[in-house]
C-alpha cells in the first residue's frame, strides 16, 4: 500500500512538472527582445506598446512595408517618433472628418 501511495505521489509530481514547463501562449503584442536601432520616421506608420503582462517592455513600430520592430521605449529617439505618429494620425483624421461636401441644389 505504501508503494502504491509513493508511486501516485511521484506521478502527481511529474505531471505537475510537465504542466508547469509547457510553453506559454505568447501574445502578439509581446516582444522576445528589444533594440535601440533607429527606424527612419518616414517608414513608420503606427506603433503600440507591449502588453502589461509581457516579460519585455517595449514599443512595437509598424513600417510601411508591414514589418514590426520591437524597440526599447527608453531609446532617445522613440518619444519623438511616437509624437510624430500621433500628430500625423490626428491630422489625417481631422482632414477626413472636416472635408466639406458639395450640396447639389
C-alpha positions as semicolon CSV with decimal commas, in nm:
position;residue;x (nm);y (nm);z (nm)
1;X;0,000;0,000;0,000
2;X;0,290;0,235;0,078
3;X;0,447;0,166;-0,258
4;X;0,122;0,250;-0,435
5;X;0,089;0,581;-0,248
6;X;0,452;0,666;-0,321
7;X;0,405;0,583;-0,689
8;X;0,093;0,801;-0,712
9;X;0,276;1,085;-0,540
10;X;0,567;1,062;-0,787
11;X;0,326;1,053;-1,081
12;X;0,149;1,361;-0,948
13;X;0,477;1,550;-0,916
14;X;0,580;1,450;-1,268
15;X;0,250;1,564;-1,416
16;X;0,278;1,899;-1,237
17;X;0,627;1,943;-1,376
18;X;0,506;1,876;-1,730
19;X;0,219;2,122;-1,700
20;X;0,432;2,398;-1,550
21;X;0,707;2,361;-1,811
22;X;0,469;2,383;-2,108
23;X;0,535;2,686;-2,330
24;X;0,306;2,979;-2,261
25;X;0,087;3,117;-2,535
26;X;0,267;3,432;-2,646
27;X;0,066;3,743;-2,709
28;X;0,119;3,905;-3,049
29;X;0,176;4,228;-2,856
30;X;0,486;4,097;-2,678
31;X;0,848;4,116;-2,786
32;X;1,112;3,849;-2,724
33;X;1,372;4,129;-2,709
34;X;1,408;4,499;-2,794
35;X;1,661;4,702;-2,987
36;X;1,777;5,066;-2,987
37;X;1,825;5,065;-3,366
38;X;1,668;5,380;-3,510
39;X;1,397;5,339;-3,772
40;X;1,351;5,627;-4,020
41;X;1,038;5,822;-3,928
42;X;0,913;5,827;-4,288
43;X;0,885;5,446;-4,277
44;X;0,683;5,430;-3,952
45;X;0,304;5,415;-3,992
46;X;0,192;5,310;-3,644
47;X;0,304;5,196;-3,304
48;X;0,171;5,020;-2,995
49;X;0,302;4,949;-2,650
50;X;0,363;4,590;-2,547
51;X;0,102;4,436;-2,317
52;X;0,149;4,485;-1,944
53;X;0,192;4,111;-1,886
54;X;0,483;4,079;-2,132
55;X;0,825;3,989;-1,992
56;X;0,997;4,256;-2,203
57;X;0,858;4,610;-2,214
58;X;0,883;4,787;-2,547
59;X;0,714;4,973;-2,827
60;X;0,625;4,793;-3,148
61;X;0,670;5,014;-3,455
62;X;0,500;4,903;-3,776
63;X;0,650;5,018;-4,105
64;X;0,503;5,095;-4,446
65;X;0,622;4,750;-4,559
66;X;0,425;4,586;-4,275
67;X;0,730;4,487;-4,073
68;X;0,717;4,508;-3,694
69;X;1,013;4,620;-3,487
70;X;1,038;4,589;-3,109
71;X;1,209;4,899;-2,980
72;X;1,340;4,995;-2,638
73;X;1,097;5,263;-2,512
74;X;1,386;5,438;-2,333
75;X;1,582;5,498;-2,654
76;X;1,638;5,872;-2,709
77;X;1,461;5,894;-3,046
78;X;1,149;5,689;-2,961
79;X;0,943;5,961;-2,792
80;X;0,980;6,197;-3,089
81;X;0,867;5,921;-3,328
82;X;0,564;5,846;-3,108
83;X;0,465;6,215;-3,101
84;X;0,513;6,247;-3,479
85;X;0,297;5,940;-3,549
86;X;0,027;6,072;-3,314
87;X;0,028;6,413;-3,485
88;X;0,013;6,252;-3,829
89;X;-0,273;6,025;-3,723
90;X;-0,471;6,314;-3,569
91;X;-0,408;6,540;-3,869
92;X;-0,527;6,270;-4,107
93;X;-0,841;6,214;-3,901
94;X;-0,910;6,590;-3,885
95;X;-0,872;6,630;-4,262
96;X;-1,100;6,340;-4,346
97;X;-1,367;6,441;-4,096
98;X;-1,373;6,811;-4,181
99;X;-1,367;6,789;-4,561
100;X;-1,660;6,996;-4,691
101;X;-1,912;6,826;-4,914
102;X;-2,082;6,980;-5,212
103;X;-2,455;7,011;-5,194
104;X;-2,648;6,993;-5,517
105;X;-2,929;7,241;-5,544
